[in-house]
Amino acid sequence: MAYKQHFIEWFSGKQLPSYWTGAQVAGSGGSASMADAIDGGINVNSGSGSNNSYAIYFNNKRQYSATGSVMINVSKINVSTNYRGGGVGMSNVHATNGNNYIYFQNTASNTYIKAVSRSTSGLFSDTSVTQDANYHSFKGECKSSSAEFTIDGGLQVTHTTNLPTLALQPFIYADDSSSVSADMRCIYCEAYNT
């Protein structure tokens, strides 16, 4: 386990840096590409169709402790159309596959952004932040006996059960359940061990 690893990504330039890996988690047609816009960041797209999901992650280089690490992310998702979703967080595998993760979730069936943690089963809690298509600052912190979820500087949720137990890596994903693709836009990602 590496300690005090501090990672910062501004998602600028023409292409995604090589230490990020893209994966079609489910379905087909997904992609990750740099957005051609001022402060455009990375655009993660699920692919259109039914039950598609695409993620970027660290190719299973799990540098962050499940009992002492922080992930900060500035991102947005378009939730104006039904069945668009996505999220940001840290996981042992990639996206929400596997059993060890913390993340913030947007889905068409929710009114509020959810805070999610999982070891062998998941715990989903509503935050007080309504889903929208605006940028938000997300902070997930794994501690020895809790996980804290902060949005735009305000603590939203604390979980004391269903906590990850394995080393983690950052991820960003887009997910759909219909013919309309999901788009997740991210301009900043930071992760470090505490």
C-alpha positions, 0 to 999 in steps of 0.5 A: 500500500502506498502512503501519502500518494497525492494525485491531481488531474485538471483534464486539460489538453487534447487527449486523456492522459495514459494513466487513465483507462477507459472501459465499457462496463456494460453494453457498447458504444461508450467513450471518453474524450476531451471536450472541445470547449473552454474549461471543457474537461473530460466527457465520459459517454455511456453509449446509446442503446439499452443498459450501457455504462462506460468508465475511466479509472486507474487501470487497477492501480489502487493507491488509496486506503479504504480507511484513510483517503480523500477524493475530490471531483468537480463534475456535472451530468445532464439529467434532463432526460430520463434514464441518464445517470453517472457518478464519481468516486473511488472503487477497488475495480472500476465504476460500481462493479465489485464490492468496494467503493464510495461514490456520488450517484445521479440517476433519472429515478432520483430527485437528489444526488445520492451518497453510496458506500459498499463493502459486501452490500450497498448503502444508498443515502439521499443528499439534500442536493437536487440533481441538475446539470450544473457543476458541483464539487464532490468530496468523499473521505474514507476514514477508519470507521466512517465515510463522509460525503460533502457537496459544494463544501457542505457535509451531506451524509456520513456512513458508518456501515457498508464501508469499503475494505480494499484499496481504491482508485478514482473513477468517473462513469456514465450510465444509461438504461434507455436509448439516450446516452448519458454524459458525465463532464469532469474538469478536476479530480484529486485523490490522496491518502490521509 
